[in-house]
Amino acid sequence: MKFIDSTKSILENIYLASGPIIALLSFFIFRQIKLAKEQLHIAKRQLIEAQKQLMISSKRDSIKLAADQIHFFSTVVVANFNILHSKLEEKGVKPIRIPTKKFAVDDVFTVLQQKTYLEYTEKIVPFIPDYLNVVNNIETFAAYFIQEVADEKVAFHSCGGTFCSVVEKCSFIICIGNIKKHETPFFNTIKLYNIWCDRLQTEGIKIQKEMIEKELKEKIEKIDEALKTKDDFYIKPLGTE
């Protein structure tokens, strides 16, 4: 029997041929879907691998930048601050620390009376260029971490304490520079100081906790040792033995 019968109508012949054609089309479509899924799976794995490589590369770069900034801080910032500190000591000027986390100009006047403020300002006027040199370098240093370019955790362990100390000793100048509340020139410095200052306090509390736990443990051990040498003694009533 011929596949196409000439005695039948065109529609009937199309109907007879449609079965094999649909089967072939279905096979082709399913094969293409399978290939597409495989390609999608490969692309997904490549994307995940690319993301991993990007993360590794970004992490490596952020650590390298952190190391560069640590070097900048230890060689440039600290050196400039030491020069400033020596000049102040030579003239008998003691830096005034403003206890603040906002570093607003109003914080100065909550600590200092107007007379003291004017007298101290007059004393440090000759050192303003040195102060600005230090605080501008600090702001540059802090910007790398606050703008999420360098790894701040790496830098914190190397110079977190020193950074906070320098900022506190320059707090008067930083506060005076923040005349405009919404346009502070030391935004990065202030933000990094608050993060690192809080972290230092937290670490200090953890150290105290560990020391107390250690002391308590030693005392308990001594008490336990003392108790081992003591036998319980009770006077038993007559006739109970």
Secondary structure, DSSP 8 states (H G I E B T S, - for coil): --SS-TTS-HHHHHHHHHHHHHHHHHHHHHHHHHHHHHHHHHHHHHHHHHHHHHHHHHHHHHHHHHHHHHHHIIIIIHHHHHHHHHHHHHTT--------SS--HHHHHHHS-HHHHHHHHHHHGGGHHHHHHHHHHHHHHHHHHHTTSS-HHHHHHHHHHHHHHHHHHTHHHHHHH--STT--TTHHHHHHHHHHHHHHHHHHHHHHHHHHHHHHHHHHHHHHHHHHT--------TT--
